[in-house]
Amino acid sequence: MMKYKGFVGVVEYDNESKVLSGEVAGTRAVIHFESTSAKKIEKEFQKSVDFYLESCEKRGKQPEKPFSGKFALRMSEELHRQAYLKAKSKTKSLNAWLVGLIERATKDVA
């Protein structure tokens, strides 16, 4: 996983074509990059992000932010109730309690 200007790039290796292929995660826009060299893949990621930002500027379009800090979560009514009660028992809002769980679960993610 790579980060650049607030964007996150995810790379996979295609063993058949011997190519590293990546895309920017978390956007509706398809921002793709690739390289045959592990040393060059990060530069290709950065060039793709820069090209996307320049394209948006030329068109007068606001670039899409990769992550807004908001997301919808669907669950059963019973699980929703249980989570709410658990949060209340910790004297937290449901949002604050869930954020705490996610922070603990992702603390070792780069």
Secondary structure, DSSP 8 states (H G I E B T S, - for coil): -EEETTEEEEEEEETTTTEEEEEEET-SS--EEEES-TTTHHHHHHHHHHHHHHHHHHHT-----S--S-------HHHHHHHHHHHHHTT--HHHHHHHHHHHHTTT--
